Amino acid sequence: MTPQPDAPRHVVATSAEADTVLRRLAREGWTVRSGFALPDPSWDVGNARLVLHGRIGDDDLESARLAVLASARGAGVVAVCDAESSAGRALVDDLTRLGPVNQSADSSGDVIANLIPEQRALLDRLASGDTIAAAAAAEFLSLRTANRRIAEARQLFGVRTTREAVLAYLRQRQRQPE
């Protein structure tokens, strides 16, 4: 039995990153459940679109083992752990054998690279304190177009509010090399 190719596998450093990933997966139709033990006795749970999540301590090899088993059975996994700890290294190594592992909150890599210039400009202006209306006027966009561009950016970042999108944008922009 091979795992579902689209079953998400995430190892993130913070609960906030996990929340971002879990919100996006829930919007995509995945059922989110805390803990790594599978409730379903059948082997293949891939069709259930189930994502299990939780924290894995630095030496918690048992939870790491349960997460890998869940992934092998077709469940998605979002683990909050230190990827450099013994359990974290074992988890990433084992999950990588099953398929790609995302080690950041956004599964598409750098979301900023996926933003169009209008979205970047609007997010920069919002981060500087402008309202959406003022940012739209400054960028020579209609308010409706600006709202659509910001909604698309929220979707890319996997967040619900414009404020969360601006914060995610600023965090990623800080991580980018100059």
Salt bridges, closest charged atoms under 4 A:
ASP6 OD2 - ARG49 NH1 3.82
GLU62 OE2 - ARG65 NH2 2.65
ASP94 OD1 - ARG97 NH1 2.45
GLU118 OE1 - ARG149 NE 2.52
ASP124 OD1 - ARG173 NH1 2.35
GLU139 OE2 - ARG125 NE 2.52
GLU152 OE2 - ARG149 NH1 3.85
GLU164 OE2 - ARG23 NH2 3.72
